Amino acid sequence: MKVAGDPFRANGPWRPTTTPTTPTSATRSYRVYSYHDTKAKQMALLKSGATLLHNFRDFRAIRANTEELSFARLSSNEAFEPDDLVEDEESSYYLYEISKWSQTCEPLRVMGVVGILRMTNLPDQKGYETEIITDEALYSSTDPFSEILTHEQTLDEATANFTIAPSLAKEGVGPIWALIDSEIIQEVAPMKIGPISRTQDDDSYAHRIFVLPQPSAKALIKEAIESSQIILADGHHRIQRAKVELASQPAGSAIEMIAFVCAIDQASHLIRPIHRIFSVSWSNDEIESALLELKEHFTGASIDLPGPYVTLITSNTKMKLPISSSISTALSLVEERLGADESAKIEYSSDKDYAISKATAPGVIAMICPKTPIEEIVDSAINHRPLRAKSTLFYPKPLPALILKEADNQ
């Protein structure tokens, strides 16, 4: 991705082809519509150049029976037997709560609403120009899908090979995770009934499901989500595939997916970094030379500068590279240099200790990354400048088994 700015002091033989960004600053604002009538909102979207209308509805769920099943069984990929499942009688939005309580650190409690996200194709529009300049087909110079915002690039191979139809919620596939700039979920939380499901995962996070069947709660949730842009936290490949499929369908075509929607500020507590593990066929001298070139190209050669920074680790080297622009740019520059060898392989892991342990082997370089700030995620989404693929991990994720599928759409 080509953008303006150059925070480098380069004097080595290698020159990055990816021009680094300057510190991010939004040129567009998060958009909330004042239209609650579908036709009025559709006209507003068409006027803005969008071609995708999103709606959010309640549903009757089929759920795994958490009273009878262990977490190990809930998290397995084995199909459930009919006796393992519960079918709700009443249509509702579901409030999903993730919490963890500790005597040694601040308690965590995140709440989101689960419903059916419906994406409908509107009449073809030209779209509007964005600042993206890229060779990747999935990110052209126009982005007409401006109300469902992606903060991270997708991997072409992963999207092409995604074999699960995006219109279905199948066992083992969690909901799409979307973010909104609204406090509506906290406002309706006192109206919740339950919990109707509960379990605790292996990392001691409690997962609980409540229902919000009241007409007043439903109306507030539907209005808040349908009148706002939504930013994807998880499920980029399914949404990208859905967009590609809808682009080839006539106006009025729709795709539906189960979605978990929470407030942007709450999601900030669940961001984790994704580390890189490079396996190269270089000699030790070649690896050392590549690391020194990277050090020269990053602003500030001193390893004592305060963070944020990435750390490159080999069996005999540990090097800190201060980040002067964005984390995504730093990932691009390091991946470009260390992935220059055609035989190089990159493994991704959120486990820091695992990544470091792999760096003890010859020809392996671990890149330990900081987490991406929520501000950078939001800025990249609303300005259509998606971050490097595998830049962020939101964890823990909603468990697929707690809300498996829609009872009325099997």
Salt bridges, closest charged atoms under 4 A:
ASP58 OD2 - LYS218 NZ 2.95
ASP84 OD2 - ARG73 NH2 3.90
GLU87 OE2 - ARG60 NH1 3.08
ASP88 OD1 - ARG63 NH2 2.75
GLU97 OE2 - ARG109 NE 2.89
GLU97 OE1 - ARG208 NH2 2.89
GLU131 OE2 - ARG28 NH1 3.88
GLU131 OE1 - ARG385 NH1 2.60
ASP143 OD2 - HIS384 ND1 2.76
GLU147 OE2 - ARG31 NH1 2.85
GLU152 OE2 - HIS151 NE2 3.99
GLU171 OE2 - LYS405 NZ 3.80
ASP201 OD2 - HIS207 NE2 2.94
GLU223 OE2 - HIS36 NE2 3.60
GLU226 OE2 - LYS222 NZ 2.65
ASP234 OD1 - LYS397 NZ 3.24
GLU245 OE2 - ARG241 NE 2.98
GLU256 OE1 - ARG57 NH2 2.74
GLU256 OE2 - ARG118 NH1 2.97
GLU293 OE1 - ARG337 NE 2.86
GLU335 OE2 - ARG276 NE 2.66
GLU335 OE1 - ARG388 NH2 2.84
ASP379 OD2 - ARG385 NH2 3.30
GLU406 OE2 - ARG57 NH1 2.82
ASP408 OD1 - ARG60 NH2 2.54
